[in-house]
Amino acid sequence: MFFRTIFIIIALIIVWFVLKRWAKAALQDYIEKNLPNPKATIIEGGPMVRCQHCDVHLAKDDAINANGVYFCCEEHQKLAQHNT
């Protein structure tokens, strides 16, 4: 009876580890097939510029250009013009 109990416990431990390893492999396979790889995602952006007022960097396409000086918003552009 004792050896039978030990055998069942060892068998259950082995089954547990096998199922755990299988589940981990299945989850990894699911992630690789269904989720994008963040390392492979390349976002090409344009040049970055700095807001003259608050020093925030933003894409040149999103910035407001006032005679070669860049701002992140119209409010900062107005504040800079008001200060000069």
Secondary structure, DSSP 8 states (H G I E B T S, - for coil): -HHHHHHHHHHHHHHHHHHHHHHHHHHHHHHHHHS--TTT-------EEE-TTT--EEETTTSEEETTEEESSHHHHHHHHHH-
